[in-house]
Amino acid sequence: MPETPPWPAALECGEAGAPLAGETRSGDLAVFAPYEGGALVAVIDGLGHGEPAADAAAAAGALLSTRPDDPPDLLLKRCHDGLRSTRGVVATLAWFDVATGGLSWTGIGNVEGRLVRADRQRGDAADSPTLFGGVLGWSLPAVRVVRTQLAPGDCVVMATDGVAADFGSSLIPGVPATEQAKRTLASHARGSDDALVVAVRYLPAS
């Protein structure tokens, strides 16, 4: 089996999350899967909460991490088929091409994503992936991957539905990824579900 390449130095990552009060495991999971020339970052939300949700998320994470550079439609189909015996998950996935600064992303369900441009001005809208209704393991829609180019300092932020969907309005350009994730969770967590925020900032060598 080929050795997994190291995490790309150009991708600064941070995450912050918490299970629903009273639960020991979260059904929300982040996947960071490097491959030659880039990386897949996915935020997964197992349906519901507690052990069944956490088990479904873990199964999805393992499936996505095995061949993260496969074409998106093939990867999603494999994940969907492998989750049929679970509660199912929703997820947003982002593929980063480190050399070119390319971003490709899509979502199944309601894991929200926002792209915060480094030169964003107050009041500017953040870019988002196209989200498609469905549940991996139960109902897989035909999806379309949105592609765009990243500039140095641009930051992708993804959050499960335990975080209020208006979090994009408070994202701050230039903030380190870990701080961005922690701030977003602290200010927008609903408190009624598992919650997870992941931030990835593109910082290529100058």
Beta strands, then each sheet from edge to edge (+ up, - down):
strand 1: 11-18
strand 2: 28-35
strand 3: 38-46
strand 4: 89-97
strand 5: 102-108
strand 6: 112-116
strand 7: 131-132
strand 8: 146-149
strand 9: 155-159
strand 10: 195-202
sheet 1: 1+ 10- 9+ 6-
sheet 2: 2+ 3- 4+ 5- 7-
sheet 3: 2+ 3- 4+ 5- 8+
end
